[in-house]
Amino acid sequence: MQNTLKHLLTRRGKLLRSALTGIAAAAALAATSQAQKFEGLALTPPMGWNSWNTFESNINEQLVIDTAEEMKANGMLDAGYQYIVIDDTWSLRERDADGNLVADPEKFPSGIKALADKLHAMGFKFGIYGDAGKTTCAGYPGSQGHEYQDARTFAAWGVDYLKYDWCATGTRDAKEAYTTMRDALHAAGRPIVFSICEWGDNKPWEWAQDIGHLWRISGDIYDCWDCEFKWSRGFKVILDGYHNSKPSVVGRDGLGQYAGPGGWNDADMLEVGNPGLTLAESRSHFTLWAMISSPLMAGNDMRVATPEIIEILTNKEIIALNQDPDGVAGWRIFTAPDKYEIWVKPLHDGDWAVTVLNSSEETQDVTVEWHRMEQTFPDEYSIRDLWAGKDLGDTHEPLKATIASHDVLALRLSKK
C-alpha cells in the first residue's frame, strides 16, 4: 500500500508539474503574442488628412464627410491619401458609467462607428485620437488606466489608425506607456496603425521601432517658415532638428538612420495650403517631407483648397519619393550658409532624389557640380525636374538653375 501511495503521489507530482509547465508556457505564449505591434502595416509612410492643424476643436461629422468627399473628387484618395483622422475633442468630457469613451453626440450624432463605416465605404481608412495621460491635451478623457478598454472600443468602432498623444502624463515612463497601448491594441485584435505622438522628448527613434509605426520627432508644427514659440515651430525649424539630432552614421546625418518600412520619423502633419505659407514654401515643405520619409498627413481645409495646392499635394512624382519601397530616408549633404542646401535620398533600383532648397530671402542662382559628388553618384544619370515635369539632360555636365526664395528644385536621377 505504501508503494501504491508513493506511486500515486509521484504520478500526481509529475502531472502537477506538467500542468504548471503547460500553464506557464501558455502564459508565455500569450504574453509573446500580445507583446508586439501589428506587422505588415505602414510599409511606406502613411498618407492621409488630420483635422487639427486647421480646425482644432471645431470638428464634426459633416466636416469629416465633406473633407472625404472633396479628397475623393480632387484626386487625393487616388494619389494615396487613405487615412482620415479626427484629432482631439471628439469625445464627451466624461466617460460613461462603465468607463467607456463616448463620442460627443452634438459633433458626431451618428456615432463613431457609423462615421468609420461611411468612410470605409468611400474607400478611406479611419483614424482617431487618444492620449497616454489622464486627460488629452484639450482636457478630454485620456487612456491612462483604460488602455485595454479603449483599445477594444476603437477596434469595435472600426478604427484603422490611432494618434496617441503625450499630455497629462506626469512622471509616467514614455516607453512603458506606449508599450502598454501597443499591447492593448494587439489584444483587441484589429490591425491599427499606431502613431506615437510623444514630441521627441524621450528620443522615441531609439526605442519605438518595436512599439509603433511612426513616432513624432518634435513639438507641434505651425504654418510658417522658421518661427518658433511655445510648443510650435515652422517646418524649417523641424527640418533642421531632424538633420542635427544625431551625428553622421554610415554617411547619413540626422534621424533618417532609424526609419524604414513599418517605422517612420514623423515630422508632424503638413501645413501645405494653410495661410501662413507662401506657395513656394508649401512646395518646399511638401518636397522635404517626402525626402525624409515623413508621413504625409494633410492638414488644410479641403473645401477651399486652390487648384495650385491640390497640384502640390497630388504631385505623383514627389509622392513616389516618399513612398519608395526601399524606405530609405534622405539627408542633407551640402549647405551654402544663408543661401541654399542640397538633400539626397537613395531610391529603388539605383535611382536618387536630389533636392536643392533655397533657404535664403533672395533668389539664388545655383550650380550643381555633379563631379564634386562622385562618391554619392558614381555613375552617369539622366535628370528629371519633378515640379516642372520635364527632363533636364544628364549629370555629365553641371546643372544650373535659378531658385526663388524659400522655393525648391526637386530632381530624380536615373541610371543611364
Disulfide bonds with the S-S distance in Angstrom:
Cys137-Cys167 1.98
Cys224-Cys227 1.82
